[in-house]
Amino acid sequence: MVDRESGSRDLSTSVMPRQGRLEETGNEWEPYRLIAPDGQVVAAAAMYFKELRASGSPATTIRSYGMDLLRWWRFLTAIEVSWHRATRGDARDFMLWLQMADKPEPAGQSPHRQRESALLRAAIPASGRLAPGAPNPITGKLAPARKYAPSTQAHCETVLRAFYDFHRELGSGPIINPFPLARTRTSGRAHAHHNPLNPFTPERQGRYRPKIPARIPRRIPDDRFDELFRALGSDRDRALLAFWVSTGARAAELLGVRQRDADPGQQLITVVRKGSRAVQRLPASPDAFVWLRLYQEQMHRQGMPRGGDQPLWWTLRRPWRPLTYHAARKMFVRVNETLGANWTLHDLRHTAAYRMARDPEAAAG
């Protein structure tokens, strides 16, 4: 018999099951559902997802939260504890397991997906494969390590604490949240009664929340950006890269624009912001609109759909499909592979911010 509170559970011998999954439904009302290792839909997670959807969270947020819940459900299956009977000892062991355990290898992938995962996880340079956690010789960025990153651990702790708070308020979960606040806090959010005249002080939120090391935003140097731009294989990809680095928009925001949202005359492009869903017109570089025109002329001759309400970005081959974030990311991964780099689409946003901060005309405006 294992004493769940005293810490006598041997986590080194625990094997997490690979059963269970987060399933995409294709239904905008319920974009994802959590399937437990026993094959049943987790009703508690479905209720939480509906709450998130009603509060305005996009499908990407529900997917992110769902992956954290999937890890927790697999852990509960391994220790044979139901979710509503989990204790703080179980939560403590779970967070300890996240710190010590290796990330599971993806299973059931296609050869193309395995090749892409190997690039993202190990940052393969031209001279050979890097060890997990080693810096890339071109970008200087660390390759993904075998362990879960502190940011992943912190995100998981926050999501699970909110999940149990939701069910505690609803009366469908345990009375005591297994993921408690730090001992220095009793309730409420961090800096709830902060005096705006005083500087913010570090304040821990969750008791089992790990410390996240500060990271310096990494931009793409101009010479490396030129190499990246030359390696692109189509005018569409060149237009995308030019818009990303000149507007500073998120990748998904720019991919969601329609054909009428591009205004070459004023050199503006309209996007819908991720969090606020506000419609905002962003200035872009003249080169971006030149590459956009070249892409449109080429694709219109091949029969690409036209119309103001039609998406601006399409796949390059028939049947025509709107370009998704995952397809754009794969394009960027392939270009990185040819250079032996591991830049990400988010690095383009940091690069845009760096260039805008150093542009005297942008600072004056």
WONOR-V839271 format. One record per residue. N is the residue number from 0. PHI is phi in whole degrees, -180 to 180 (NA if undefined). Layout:
BEGIN
{{N | PHI} {N | PHI}}
END
This chain:
BEGIN
{{0 | NA} {1 | -96} {2 | -83} {3 | -73} {4 | -96} {5 | -81} {6 | 89} {7 | -89} {8 | -73} {9 | -92} {10 | -75} {11 | -67} {12 | -100} {13 | -77} {14 | -116} {15 | -79} {16 | -70} {17 | -91} {18 | -72} {19 | 89} {20 | -163} {21 | -104} {22 | -103} {23 | -83} {24 | -97} {25 | 80} {26 | -103} {27 | -67} {28 | -75} {29 | -141} {30 | -65} {31 | -139} {32 | -140} {33 | -94} {34 | -104} {35 | -71} {36 | -57} {37 | -85} {38 | 90} {39 | -93} {40 | -71} {41 | -81} {42 | -67} {43 | -64} {44 | -70} {45 | -62} {46 | -65} {47 | -68} {48 | -63} {49 | -65} {50 | -64} {51 | -64} {52 | -64} {53 | -68} {54 | -85} {55 | 97} {56 | -74} {57 | -75} {58 | -64} {59 | -65} {60 | -67} {61 | -64} {62 | -64} {63 | -62} {64 | -66} {65 | -65} {66 | -66} {67 | -67} {68 | -65} {69 | -64} {70 | -61} {71 | -64} {72 | -67} {73 | -66} {74 | -66} {75 | -62} {76 | -65} {77 | -67} {78 | -96} {79 | 60} {80 | -131} {81 | -78} {82 | -63} {83 | -83} {84 | -112} {85 | -69} {86 | -111} {87 | -67} {88 | -65} {89 | -67} {90 | -64} {91 | -62} {92 | -66} {93 | -65} {94 | -67} {95 | -67} {96 | -64} {97 | -61} {98 | -74} {99 | -99} {100 | -80} {101 | -80} {102 | -67} {103 | -69} {104 | -74} {105 | -61} {106 | -116} {107 | 70} {108 | -94} {109 | -73} {110 | -57} {111 | -66} {112 | -68} {113 | -63} {114 | -66} {115 | -66} {116 | -64} {117 | -63} {118 | -68} {119 | -70} {120 | -83} {121 | -119} {122 | 51} {123 | -67} {124 | -90} {125 | -65} {126 | -85} {127 | 143} {128 | -87} {129 | -86} {130 | -72} {131 | -57} {132 | 86} {133 | -84} {134 | -75} {135 | -74} {136 | -67} {137 | -94} {138 | -92} {139 | 81} {140 | -82} {141 | -74} {142 | -72} {143 | -55} {144 | -86} {145 | -73} {146 | -89} {147 | -69} {148 | -69} {149 | -56} {150 | -66} {151 | -66} {152 | -63} {153 | -65} {154 | -63} {155 | -64} {156 | -62} {157 | -65} {158 | -64} {159 | -69} {160 | -65} {161 | -67} {162 | -62} {163 | -74} {164 | -63} {165 | -62} {166 | -74} {167 | -68} {168 | -66} {169 | -78} {170 | 84} {171 | -106} {172 | -127} {173 | -67} {174 | -69} {175 | -106} {176 | -68} {177 | -63} {178 | -108} {179 | -80} {180 | -74} {181 | -62} {182 | -63} {183 | -78} {184 | -125} {185 | -110} {186 | -165} {187 | 83} {188 | -87} {189 | -67} {190 | 59} {191 | -64} {192 | -119} {193 | -74} {194 | -80} {195 | -63} {196 | -81} {197 | -105} {198 | -71} {199 | -73} {200 | -112} {201 | -60} {202 | -138} {203 | -75} {204 | -100} {205 | -88} {206 | -65} {207 | -103} {208 | -78} {209 | -75} {210 | -80} {211 | -101} {212 | -66} {213 | -70} {214 | -116} {215 | -86} {216 | -57} {217 | -110} {218 | -96} {219 | -95} {220 | -59} {221 | -60} {222 | -67} {223 | -70} {224 | -65} {225 | -62} {226 | -63} {227 | -64} {228 | -66} {229 | -67} {230 | -80} {231 | -68} {232 | -103} {233 | -150} {234 | -66} {235 | -61} {236 | -67} {237 | -67} {238 | -64} {239 | -60} {240 | -64} {241 | -65} {242 | -69} {243 | -59} {244 | -85} {245 | -101} {246 | -98} {247 | 77} {248 | -72} {249 | -66} {250 | -59} {251 | -68} {252 | -64} {253 | -72} {254 | -71} {255 | -92} {256 | -77} {257 | -102} {258 | -66} {259 | -77} {260 | -79} {261 | -91} {262 | -120} {263 | -64} {264 | -61} {265 | -98} {266 | 55} {267 | -127} {268 | -134} {269 | -98} {270 | -128} {271 | -104} {272 | -68} {273 | -65} {274 | -82} {275 | -80} {276 | 61} {277 | -77} {278 | -86} {279 | -136} {280 | -97} {281 | -115} {282 | -72} {283 | -130} {284 | -76} {285 | -59} {286 | -61} {287 | -62} {288 | -73} {289 | -65} {290 | -66} {291 | -64} {292 | -65} {293 | -63} {294 | -64} {295 | -67} {296 | -62} {297 | -65} {298 | -78} {299 | -65} {300 | -65} {301 | -93} {302 | 98} {303 | -63} {304 | -58} {305 | -114} {306 | 137} {307 | -61} {308 | -89} {309 | -78} {310 | -59} {311 | -80} {312 | -111} {313 | -128} {314 | -68} {315 | -87} {316 | -126} {317 | -73} {318 | -70} {319 | -64} {320 | -137} {321 | -59} {322 | -73} {323 | -95} {324 | -63} {325 | -65} {326 | -67} {327 | -66} {328 | -66} {329 | -63} {330 | -59} {331 | -68} {332 | -64} {333 | -63} {334 | -66} {335 | -59} {336 | -63} {337 | -67} {338 | -100} {339 | 73} {340 | -108} {341 | -139} {342 | -64} {343 | -120} {344 | -63} {345 | -70} {346 | -63} {347 | -65} {348 | -68} {349 | -65} {350 | -64} {351 | -63} {352 | -64} {353 | -64} {354 | -67} {355 | -66} {356 | -68} {357 | -96} {358 | -90} {359 | -64} {360 | -70} {361 | -67} {362 | -66} {363 | -70} {364 | -74}}
END
